[in-house]
Amino acid sequence: MSIGAGIFLLVVGAILAFAVDLQVAGIDLKTIGYILMLAGLVGVILGIVLITRRRQSVSTTRSAVDPASGEQTTRQTTERDPLI
C-alpha cells in the first residue's frame, strides 16, 4: 500500500467517525471509521518503512595494480536490496 492510499484511508475513516451522523441498520459507521483510520495508519507506516528500505545500497570500489603491465585498475560495484 502506498503512502497516498494510507492517507486516503485515514481521511475517509475520520470523516466516517467524526463527521457523518447517519444511522444504518446493522452497521456502526463510527466503528468502520476507526477501523479505516487504523488501516490507513498502518499503511502509512509500512509505506515509510518500504521507502527507507528501498534506498539502501552498498557501493564498493577496489583498486589494484596489474602485475603484468603495471597499470592500475579500478573496479566499482553497487549492490542493491534484492526486494526492490
C-alpha positions in Angstrom: 0.0 0.0 0.0 1.4 3.4 -0.9 1.5 6.4 1.5 -1.2 8.1 -0.6 -3.6 5.2 -0.1 -2.9 5.2 3.6 -3.6 8.9 3.9 -6.8 8.4 1.9 -8.0 5.7 4.3 -7.2 8.0 7.2 -9.3 10.8 5.8 -12.2 8.6 4.8 -12.1 6.9 8.3 -12.0 10.3 10.0 -15.0 11.5 8.0 -17.0 8.4 8.9 -16.0 8.5 12.5 -16.4 12.2 13.3 -18.5 14.0 10.6 -21.2 11.5 9.4 -24.2 11.3 11.6 -26.2 8.7 9.8 -27.9 5.6 11.2 -27.7 2.5 9.1 -29.3 -0.7 10.3 -26.8 -3.3 11.4 -23.7 -1.1 10.7 -21.9 1.2 13.0 -20.2 3.8 10.9 -18.1 5.2 13.7 -16.5 1.7 14.2 -15.9 1.4 10.5 -14.3 4.8 10.5 -12.0 3.9 13.3 -11.0 0.6 11.5 -10.3 2.6 8.3 -8.2 5.1 10.3 -6.2 2.2 11.8 -5.7 0.6 8.4 -4.6 3.9 7.0 -2.1 4.5 9.8 -0.6 1.0 9.3 -0.4 1.7 5.5 1.4 5.0 6.0 3.9 3.4 8.4 4.6 0.5 6.1 4.9 2.9 3.2 7.5 4.9 5.0 9.4 1.8 6.1 9.5 0.4 2.5 10.7 3.8 1.1 13.6 4.0 3.5 14.5 0.4 2.9 14.4 0.9 -0.9 17.2 3.5 -0.8 19.7 1.2 0.8 22.6 0.2 -1.4 26.3 -0.6 -0.9 29.0 0.7 -3.2 32.4 -0.9 -3.2 35.5 0.4 -5.1 38.6 -1.7 -5.4 41.9 -0.5 -6.9 44.8 -2.8 -7.8 48.0 -2.8 -9.9 48.2 -5.4 -12.7 51.5 -7.2 -12.1 52.0 -8.0 -15.8 51.6 -4.5 -17.3 52.0 -2.3 -14.2 48.7 -0.5 -14.9 46.4 0.5 -12.1 42.9 -1.0 -12.5 39.8 0.1 -10.6 36.6 -1.9 -10.1 33.4 -0.4 -8.8 30.4 -2.5 -7.9 27.0 -1.4 -6.4 24.8 -3.9 -4.6 21.1 -3.1 -4.0 18.5 -4.6 -1.8 17.1 -7.6 -3.7 13.5 -6.7 -2.6 13.4 -3.6 -4.9 
